[in-house]
Amino acid sequence: MPKRVATGVVQTDKMSKSRRVEIPRLVHHAKYGKILHRKTVCHVHDENNESHVGDTVEIVECPPMSKLKRWRLVRIVRKSTIVDLVALRAAEKSVDEQQAAAAAGKV
């Protein structure tokens, strides 16, 4: 029997060598026919810790590795473009402080 292959987005990378990947899907409501957005959550083994939050990844089914992990990372389809705002603001603040110190030294 062939192994299932899926593509999803990494939602959590806080665990070592593990990722939580969400696979979005659309479902019709049985009675009203409205299209509903649902998601499937898969816990994925990432041996080299190479994927991060927001990355689109391709995963494949594998034998159970732990209580929840039944998928393995194949490749990263697209890297995330999410910017860490806290780090960006801290960098801007340090640049502003350096400029202020340089201006105070000249005066």
N, CA, C and O atoms as CSV, one atom per row, in Angstrom:
chain,resi,resn,atom,element,x,y,z
A,1,MET,N,N,0.837,-1.181,0.000
A,1,MET,CA,C,0.000,0.000,0.000
A,1,MET,C,C,0.881,1.244,0.000
A,1,MET,O,O,1.783,1.347,0.832
A,2,PRO,N,N,0.647,2.199,-0.916
A,2,PRO,CA,C,1.496,3.391,-0.978
A,2,PRO,C,C,1.295,4.295,0.231
A,2,PRO,O,O,0.227,4.329,0.841
A,3,LYS,N,N,2.349,5.018,0.554
A,3,LYS,CA,C,2.293,5.953,1.679
A,3,LYS,C,C,1.622,7.240,1.233
A,3,LYS,O,O,1.828,7.697,0.108
A,4,ARG,N,N,0.817,7.826,2.116
A,4,ARG,CA,C,0.149,9.085,1.798
A,4,ARG,C,C,1.151,10.231,1.872
A,4,ARG,O,O,2.016,10.261,2.747
A,5,VAL,N,N,1.022,11.162,0.950
A,5,VAL,CA,C,1.845,12.365,0.926
A,5,VAL,C,C,0.907,13.552,1.049
A,5,VAL,O,O,-0.130,13.597,0.387
A,6,ALA,N,N,1.263,14.521,1.897
A,6,ALA,CA,C,0.416,15.693,2.104
A,6,ALA,C,C,1.284,16.945,2.166
A,6,ALA,O,O,2.488,16.871,2.413
A,7,THR,N,N,0.653,18.093,1.937
A,7,THR,CA,C,1.334,19.380,2.019
A,7,THR,C,C,0.571,20.249,3.006
A,7,THR,O,O,-0.651,20.374,2.924
A,8,GLY,N,N,1.308,20.852,3.945
A,8,GLY,CA,C,0.673,21.693,4.950
A,8,GLY,C,C,1.599,22.790,5.429
A,8,GLY,O,O,2.712,22.945,4.926
A,9,VAL,N,N,1.126,23.560,6.416
A,9,VAL,CA,C,1.873,24.693,6.950
A,9,VAL,C,C,2.273,24.403,8.388
A,9,VAL,O,O,1.444,23.966,9.185
A,10,VAL,N,N,3.539,24.644,8.727
A,10,VAL,CA,C,4.036,24.427,10.081
A,10,VAL,C,C,3.424,25.481,10.995
A,10,VAL,O,O,3.523,26.677,10.721
A,11,GLN,N,N,2.788,25.037,12.088
A,11,GLN,CA,C,2.169,25.942,13.040
A,11,GLN,C,C,2.992,26.093,14.315
A,11,GLN,O,O,2.967,27.152,14.944
A,12,THR,N,N,3.719,25.049,14.703
A,12,THR,CA,C,4.516,25.094,15.922
A,12,THR,C,C,5.846,24.404,15.687
A,12,THR,O,O,5.893,23.306,15.132
A,13,ASP,N,N,6.944,25.056,16.116
A,13,ASP,CA,C,8.268,24.441,16.024
A,13,ASP,C,C,8.990,24.505,17.362
A,13,ASP,O,O,10.220,24.552,17.402
A,14,LYS,N,N,8.236,24.506,18.455
A,14,LYS,CA,C,8.822,24.654,19.783
A,14,LYS,C,C,9.454,23.358,20.295
A,14,LYS,O,O,10.297,23.397,21.192
A,15,MET,N,N,9.057,22.212,19.735
A,15,MET,CA,C,9.604,20.930,20.175
A,15,MET,C,C,10.842,20.594,19.361
A,15,MET,O,O,10.942,20.959,18.190
A,16,SER,N,N,11.774,19.904,19.978
A,16,SER,CA,C,12.972,19.493,19.269
A,16,SER,C,C,12.649,18.310,18.355
A,16,SER,O,O,12.100,17.303,18.803
A,17,LYS,N,N,12.991,18.439,17.082
A,17,LYS,CA,C,12.786,17.417,16.058
A,17,LYS,C,C,11.321,17.072,15.810
A,17,LYS,O,O,11.026,16.037,15.212
A,18,SER,N,N,10.406,17.915,16.256
A,18,SER,CA,C,8.974,17.694,16.030
A,18,SER,C,C,8.317,18.980,15.575
A,18,SER,O,O,8.694,20.072,16.001
A,19,ARG,N,N,7.333,18.840,14.708
A,19,ARG,CA,C,6.589,19.981,14.209
A,19,ARG,C,C,5.103,19.634,14.218
A,19,ARG,O,O,4.718,18.469,14.110
A,20,ARG,N,N,4.272,20.679,14.352
A,20,ARG,CA,C,2.824,20.520,14.255
A,20,ARG,C,C,2.428,21.161,12.939
A,20,ARG,O,O,2.586,22.368,12.756
A,21,VAL,N,N,1.911,20.350,12.016
A,21,VAL,CA,C,1.578,20.820,10.675
A,21,VAL,C,C,0.069,20.758,10.494
A,21,VAL,O,O,-0.559,19.748,10.814
A,22,GLU,N,N,-0.515,21.840,9.978
A,22,GLU,CA,C,-1.939,21.885,9.707
A,22,GLU,C,C,-2.170,21.803,8.202
A,22,GLU,O,O,-1.535,22.511,7.421
A,23,ILE,N,N,-3.103,20.916,7.807
A,23,ILE,CA,C,-3.457,20.727,6.410
A,23,ILE,C,C,-4.889,21.238,6.232
A,23,ILE,O,O,-5.825,20.602,6.715
A,24,PRO,N,N,-5.080,22.369,5.553
A,24,PRO,CA,C,-6.433,22.914,5.390
A,24,PRO,C,C,-7.235,22.119,4.363
A,24,PRO,O,O,-6.676,21.557,3.421
A,25,ARG,N,N,-8.566,22.081,4.560
A,25,ARG,CA,C,-9.446,21.399,3.616
A,25,ARG,C,C,-10.819,22.059,3.655
A,25,ARG,O,O,-11.145,22.744,4.625
A,26,LEU,N,N,-11.617,21.865,2.631
A,26,LEU,CA,C,-12.974,22.394,2.546
A,26,LEU,C,C,-13.958,21.240,2.627
A,26,LEU,O,O,-13.741,20.190,2.021
A,27,VAL,N,N,-15.061,21.436,3.389
A,27,VAL,CA,C,-16.065,20.394,3.585
A,27,VAL,C,C,-17.435,21.004,3.351
A,27,VAL,O,O,-17.697,22.129,3.779
A,28,HIS,N,N,-18.309,20.274,2.677
A,28,HIS,CA,C,-19.689,20.709,2.515
A,28,HIS,C,C,-20.498,20.285,3.729
A,28,HIS,O,O,-20.375,19.151,4.192
A,29,HIS,N,N,-21.331,21.195,4.254
A,29,HIS,CA,C,-22.224,20.856,5.340
A,29,HIS,C,C,-23.284,19.904,4.783
A,29,HIS,O,O,-23.817,20.138,3.698
A,30,ALA,N,N,-23.593,18.829,5.522
A,30,ALA,CA,C,-24.489,17.797,5.024
A,30,ALA,C,C,-25.898,18.320,4.758
A,30,ALA,O,O,-26.514,17.961,3.755
A,31,LYS,N,N,-26.406,19.162,5.648
A,31,LYS,CA,C,-27.788,19.623,5.515
A,31,LYS,C,C,-27.911,20.910,4.698
A,31,LYS,O,O,-28.766,21.012,3.818
A,32,TYR,N,N,-27.059,21.886,4.988
A,32,TYR,CA,C,-27.219,23.205,4.388
A,32,TYR,C,C,-26.348,23.452,3.164
A,32,TYR,O,O,-26.583,24.409,2.428
A,33,GLY,N,N,-25.354,22.613,2.935
A,33,GLY,CA,C,-24.523,22.738,1.748
A,33,GLY,C,C,-23.485,23.843,1.812
A,33,GLY,O,O,-22.772,24.085,0.839
A,34,LYS,N,N,-23.396,24.517,2.954
A,34,LYS,CA,C,-22.412,25.588,3.108
A,34,LYS,C,C,-21.005,24.990,3.109
A,34,LYS,O,O,-20.785,23.895,3.627
A,35,ILE,N,N,-20.067,25.715,2.530
A,35,ILE,CA,C,-18.682,25.253,2.514
A,35,ILE,C,C,-18.016,25.679,3.814
A,35,ILE,O,O,-18.010,26.861,4.158
A,36,LEU,N,N,-17.462,24.724,4.526
A,36,LEU,CA,C,-16.805,24.978,5.806
A,36,LEU,C,C,-15.314,24.763,5.678
A,36,LEU,O,O,-14.865,23.876,4.952
A,37,HIS,N,N,-14.547,25.576,6.385
A,37,HIS,CA,C,-13.097,25.425,6.419
A,37,HIS,C,C,-12.737,24.545,7.604
A,37,HIS,O,O,-13.093,24.854,8.741
A,38,ARG,N,N,-12.043,23.466,7.347
A,38,ARG,CA,C,-11.586,22.562,8.397
A,38,ARG,C,C,-10.090,22.355,8.225
A,38,ARG,O,O,-9.526,22.686,7.183
A,39,LYS,N,N,-9.446,21.800,9.261
A,39,LYS,CA,C,-8.016,21.528,9.174
A,39,LYS,C,C,-7.711,20.194,9.828
A,39,LYS,O,O,-8.365,19.782,10.786
A,40,THR,N,N,-6.711,19.539,9.291
A,40,THR,CA,C,-6.209,18.299,9.858
A,40,THR,C,C,-4.862,18.610,10.478
A,40,THR,O,O,-4.015,19.239,9.844
A,41,VAL,N,N,-4.657,18.172,11.720
A,41,VAL,CA,C,-3.398,18.432,12.421
A,41,VAL,C,C,-2.555,17.158,12.409
A,41,VAL,O,O,-3.030,16.091,12.799
A,42,CYS,N,N,-1.311,17.272,11.963
A,42,CYS,CA,C,-0.382,16.145,11.929
A,42,CYS,C,C,0.866,16.528,12.716
A,42,CYS,O,O,1.378,17.640,12.585
A,43,HIS,N,N,1.342,15.614,13.519
A,43,HIS,CA,C,2.608,15.811,14.219
A,43,HIS,C,C,3.687,15.135,13.376
A,43,HIS,O,O,3.581,13.957,13.035
A,44,VAL,N,N,4.726,15.903,13.049
A,44,VAL,CA,C,5.706,15.494,12.042
A,44,VAL,C,C,7.098,15.404,12.659
A,44,VAL,O,O,7.466,16.223,13.501
A,45,HIS,N,N,7.869,14.402,12.236
A,45,HIS,CA,C,9.256,14.263,12.676
A,45,HIS,C,C,10.159,15.032,11.716
A,45,HIS,O,O,10.159,14.785,10.510
A,46,ASP,N,N,10.929,15.971,12.274
A,46,ASP,CA,C,11.871,16.792,11.502
A,46,ASP,C,C,13.261,16.549,12.093
A,46,ASP,O,O,13.650,17.205,13.060
A,47,GLU,N,N,13.993,15.628,11.525
A,47,GLU,CA,C,15.262,15.169,12.088
A,47,GLU,C,C,16.275,16.288,12.273
A,47,GLU,O,O,16.966,16.323,13.291
A,48,ASN,N,N,16.381,17.203,11.313
A,48,ASN,CA,C,17.425,18.233,11.356
A,48,ASN,C,C,16.936,19.594,11.844
A,48,ASN,O,O,17.679,20.572,11.766
A,49,ASN,N,N,15.713,19.678,12.342
A,49,ASN,CA,C,15.130,20.939,12.802
A,49,ASN,C,C,15.260,22.034,11.739
A,49,ASN,O,O,15.631,23.164,12.057
A,50,GLU,N,N,14.961,21.706,10.491
A,50,GLU,CA,C,15.162,22.651,9.400
A,50,GLU,C,C,13.914,23.470,9.058
A,50,GLU,O,O,14.033,24.494,8.386
A,51,SER,N,N,12.730,23.055,9.497
A,51,SER,CA,C,11.514,23.823,9.210
A,51,SER,C,C,11.155,24.702,10.402
A,51,SER,O,O,11.493,24.397,11.545
A,52,HIS,N,N,10.454,25.812,10.104
A,52,HIS,CA,C,10.060,26.759,11.142
A,52,HIS,C,C,8.621,27.205,10.904
A,52,HIS,O,O,8.018,26.857,9.888
A,53,VAL,N,N,8.080,27.964,11.829
A,53,VAL,CA,C,6.687,28.407,11.757
A,53,VAL,C,C,6.429,29.154,10.450
A,53,VAL,O,O,7.200,30.031,10.062
A,54,GLY,N,N,5.332,28.793,9.777
A,54,GLY,CA,C,4.945,29.450,8.540
A,54,GLY,C,C,5.457,28.777,7.281
A,54,GLY,O,O,4.990,29.098,6.188
A,55,ASP,N,N,6.397,27.858,7.397
A,55,ASP,CA,C,6.923,27.159,6.225
A,55,ASP,C,C,5.873,26.198,5.666
A,55,ASP,O,O,5.148,25.555,6.426
A,56,THR,N,N,5.796,26.103,4.346
A,56,THR,CA,C,4.960,25.104,3.698
A,56,THR,C,C,5.831,23.879,3.463
A,56,THR,O,O,6.884,23.971,2.832
A,57,VAL,N,N,5.385,22.721,3.975
A,57,VAL,CA,C,6.207,21.519,3.926
A,57,VAL,C,C,5.445,20.354,3.304
A,57,VAL,O,O,4.214,20.323,3.299
A,58,GLU,N,N,6.203,19.407,2.786
A,58,GLU,CA,C,5.641,18.170,2.267
A,58,GLU,C,C,5.974,17.062,3.249
A,58,GLU,O,O,7.129,16.898,3.643
A,59,ILE,N,N,4.953,16.295,3.645
A,59,ILE,CA,C,5.150,15.238,4.636
A,59,ILE,C,C,4.664,13.907,4.073
A,59,ILE,O,O,3.849,13.870,3.151
A,60,VAL,N,N,5.173,12.817,4.639
A,60,VAL,CA,C,4.797,11.484,4.186
A,60,VAL,C,C,4.522,10.614,5.411
A,60,VAL,O,O,5.146,10.777,6.460
A,61,GLU,N,N,3.585,9.698,5.257
A,61,GLU,CA,C,3.240,8.775,6.327
A,61,GLU,C,C,4.410,7.858,6.653
A,61,GLU,O,O,5.192,7.500,5.772
A,62,CYS,N,N,4.528,7.477,7.934
A,62,CYS,CA,C,5.589,6.554,8.343
A,62,CYS,C,C,5.084,5.737,9.537
A,62,CYS,O,O,4.037,6.059,10.099
A,63,PRO,N,N,5.800,4.704,9.925
A,63,PRO,CA,C,5.400,3.954,11.117
A,63,PRO,C,C,5.437,4.862,12.347
A,63,PRO,O,O,6.188,5.838,12.357
A,64,PRO,N,N,4.655,4.569,13.372
A,64,PRO,CA,C,4.613,5.432,14.554
A,64,PRO,C,C,5.986,5.625,15.188
A,64,PRO,O,O,6.719,4.664,15.419
A,65,MET,N,N,6.325,6.904,15.470
A,65,MET,CA,C,7.589,7.231,16.118
A,65,MET,C,C,7.382,7.542,17.589
A,65,MET,O,O,8.307,7.406,18.390
A,66,SER,N,N,6.181,7.957,17.949
A,66,SER,CA,C,5.842,8.252,19.335
A,66,SER,C,C,4.320,8.185,19.457
A,66,SER,O,O,3.640,7.681,18.563
A,67,LYS,N,N,3.799,8.691,20.559
A,67,LYS,CA,C,2.356,8.643,20.785
A,67,LYS,C,C,1.575,9.359,19.679
A,67,LYS,O,O,0.518,8.883,19.266
A,68,LEU,N,N,2.081,10.490,19.200
A,68,LEU,CA,C,1.362,11.276,18.201
A,68,LEU,C,C,2.021,11.316,16.824
A,68,LEU,O,O,1.333,11.505,15.821
A,69,LYS,N,N,3.337,11.142,16.757
A,69,LYS,CA,C,4.046,11.321,15.480
A,69,LYS,C,C,3.903,10.104,14.571
A,69,LYS,O,O,4.377,9.009,14.875
A,70,ARG,N,N,3.221,10.343,13.427
A,70,ARG,CA,C,3.061,9.299,12.411
A,70,ARG,C,C,3.405,9.819,11.019
A,70,ARG,O,O,3.078,9.182,10.018
A,71,TRP,N,N,4.062,10.971,10.954
A,71,TRP,CA,C,4.443,11.584,9.693
A,71,TRP,C,C,5.907,11.989,9.760
A,71,TRP,O,O,6.446,12.219,10.843
A,72,ARG,N,N,6.555,12.078,8.589
A,72,ARG,CA,C,7.957,12.455,8.493
A,72,ARG,C,C,8.083,13.561,7.450
A,72,ARG,O,O,7.405,13.542,6.422
A,73,LEU,N,N,8.953,14.518,7.726
A,73,LEU,CA,C,9.184,15.631,6.805
A,73,LEU,C,C,9.971,15.142,5.593
A,73,LEU,O,O,10.998,14.478,5.733
A,74,VAL,N,N,9.474,15.482,4.396
A,74,VAL,CA,C,10.168,15.118,3.157
A,74,VAL,C,C,11.009,16.292,2.677
A,74,VAL,O,O,12.209,16.155,2.440
A,75,ARG,N,N,10.356,17.466,2.535
A,75,ARG,CA,C,11.067,18.647,2.058
A,75,ARG,C,C,10.286,19.900,2.427
A,75,ARG,O,O,9.100,19.847,2.754
A,76,ILE,N,N,10.976,21.011,2.367
A,76,ILE,CA,C,10.345,22.301,2.581
A,76,ILE,C,C,9.995,22.858,1.209
A,76,ILE,O,O,10.881,23.124,0.396
A,77,VAL,N,N,8.704,23.035,0.952
A,77,VAL,CA,C,8.247,23.514,-0.347
A,77,VAL,C,C,8.529,25.006,-0.482
A,77,VAL,O,O,9.025,25.456,-1.514
A,78,ARG,N,N,8.206,25.789,0.583
A,78,ARG,CA,C,8.401,27.235,0.542
A,78,ARG,C,C,8.706,27.727,1.947
A,78,ARG,O,O,8.010,27.382,2.902
A,79,LYS,N,N,9.754,28.538,2.063
A,79,LYS,CA,C,10.121,29.116,3.356
A,79,LYS,C,C,9.152,30.245,3.710
A,79,LYS,O,O,8.560,30.867,2.829
A,80,SER,N,N,9.003,30.495,4.981
A,80,SER,CA,C,8.104,31.527,5.474
A,80,SER,C,C,8.682,32.914,5.228
A,80,SER,O,O,9.898,33.106,5.204
A,81,THR,N,N,7.780,33.876,5.046
A,81,THR,CA,C,8.208,35.262,4.896
A,81,THR,C,C,7.809,36.083,6.117
A,81,THR,O,O,7.822,37.313,6.077
A,82,ILE,N,N,7.455,35.398,7.198
A,82,ILE,CA,C,7.049,36.071,8.433
A,82,ILE,C,C,8.255,36.770,9.044
A,82,ILE,O,O,9.338,36.192,9.134
A,83,VAL,N,N,8.061,38.020,9.465
A,83,VAL,CA,C,9.127,38.805,10.065
A,83,VAL,C,C,8.922,38.802,11.575
A,83,VAL,O,O,7.805,38.989,12.057
A,84,ASP,N,N,9.996,38.592,12.312
A,84,ASP,CA,C,9.937,38.633,13.761
A,84,ASP,C,C,9.956,40.095,14.191
A,84,ASP,O,O,11.009,40.733,14.203
A,85,LEU,N,N,8.783,40.620,14.542
A,85,LEU,CA,C,8.661,42.045,14.852
A,85,LEU,C,C,9.434,42.437,16.101
A,85,LEU,O,O,9.978,43.540,16.168
A,86,VAL,N,N,9.492,41.565,17.079
A,86,VAL,CA,C,10.208,41.882,18.314
A,86,VAL,C,C,11.696,42.074,18.028
A,86,VAL,O,O,12.303,43.032,18.509
A,87,ALA,N,N,12.283,41.172,17.250
A,87,ALA,CA,C,13.698,41.285,16.905
A,87,ALA,C,C,13.951,42.513,16.027
A,87,ALA,O,O,14.969,43.189,16.171
A,88,LEU,N,N,13.020,42.792,15.122
A,88,LEU,CA,C,13.169,43.950,14.239
A,88,LEU,C,C,13.142,45.256,15.028
A,88,LEU,O,O,13.957,46.147,14.785
A,89,ARG,N,N,12.211,45.371,15.968
A,89,ARG,CA,C,12.129,46.579,16.786
A,89,ARG,C,C,13.344,46.737,17.692
A,89,ARG,O,O,13.822,47.851,17.903
A,90,ALA,N,N,13.848,45.617,18.235
A,90,ALA,CA,C,15.038,45.682,19.076
A,90,ALA,C,C,16.243,46.152,18.263
A,90,ALA,O,O,17.055,46.936,18.754
A,91,ALA,N,N,16.360,45.680,17.028
A,91,ALA,CA,C,17.466,46.106,16.176
A,91,ALA,C,C,17.353,47.600,15.845
A,91,ALA,O,O,18.352,48.319,15.865
A,92,GLU,N,N,16.145,48.059,15.542
A,92,GLU,CA,C,15.950,49.481,15.251
A,92,GLU,C,C,16.279,50.339,16.473
A,92,GLU,O,O,16.872,51.410,16.341
A,93,LYS,N,N,15.898,49.870,17.652
A,93,LYS,CA,C,16.156,50.618,18.882
A,93,LYS,C,C,17.658,50.733,19.136
A,93,LYS,O,O,18.141,51.795,19.531
A,94,SER,N,N,18.399,49.646,18.911
A,94,SER,CA,C,19.845,49.697,19.141
A,94,SER,C,C,20.529,50.630,18.132
A,94,SER,O,O,21.495,51.311,18.477
A,95,VAL,N,N,20.036,50.662,16.899
A,95,VAL,CA,C,20.590,51.571,15.887
A,95,VAL,C,C,20.318,53.016,16.287
A,95,VAL,O,O,21.196,53.871,16.168
A,96,ASP,N,N,19.096,53.294,16.765
A,96,ASP,CA,C,18.751,54.652,17.209
A,96,ASP,C,C,19.624,55.093,18.383
A,96,ASP,O,O,20.059,56.243,18.440
A,97,GLU,N,N,19.878,54.176,19.318
A,97,GLU,CA,C,20.713,54.493,20.483
A,97,GLU,C,C,22.151,54.783,20.049
A,97,GLU,O,O,22.798,55.679,20.590
A,98,GLN,N,N,22.649,54.015,19.063
A,98,GLN,CA,C,24.017,54.235,18.577
A,98,GLN,C,C,24.119,55.594,17.884
A,98,GLN,O,O,25.111,56.305,18.048
A,99,GLN,N,N,23.092,55.952,17.111
A,99,GLN,CA,C,23.095,57.248,16.430
A,99,GLN,C,C,23.024,58.393,17.443
A,99,GLN,O,O,23.684,59.418,17.276
A,100,ALA,N,N,22.217,58.212,18.494
A,100,ALA,CA,C,22.116,59.245,19.524
A,100,ALA,C,C,23.435,59.411,20.263
A,100,ALA,O,O,23.849,60.531,20.562
A,101,ALA,N,N,24.094,58.296,20.557
A,101,ALA,CA,C,25.390,58.356,21.241
A,101,ALA,C,C,26.451,59.030,20.354
A,101,ALA,O,O,27.285,59.795,20.839
A,102,ALA,N,N,26.404,58.733,19.056
A,102,ALA,CA,C,27.349,59.354,18.132
A,102,ALA,C,C,27.084,60.863,18.019
A,102,ALA,O,O,28.021,61.659,17.944
A,103,ALA,N,N,25.808,61.244,18.009
A,103,ALA,CA,C,25.463,62.671,17.922
A,103,ALA,C,C,25.865,63.397,19.206
A,103,ALA,O,O,26.312,64.543,19.155
A,104,ALA,N,N,25.710,62.744,20.347
A,104,ALA,CA,C,26.097,63.355,21.628
A,104,ALA,C,C,27.606,63.519,21.714
A,104,ALA,O,O,28.092,64.469,22.327
A,105,GLY,N,N,28.346,62.607,21.109
A,105,GLY,CA,C,29.810,62.672,21.123
A,105,GLY,C,C,30.327,63.797,20.254
A,105,GLY,O,O,31.382,64.358,20.547
A,106,LYS,N,N,29.616,64.145,19.192
A,106,LYS,CA,C,30.040,65.211,18.287
A,106,LYS,C,C,29.759,66.596,18.855
A,106,LYS,O,O,30.463,67.558,18.547
A,107,VAL,N,N,28.725,66.687,19.687
A,107,VAL,CA,C,28.318,68.005,20.211
A,107,VAL,C,C,29.147,68.437,21.380
A,107,VAL,O,O,28.927,69.518,21.927
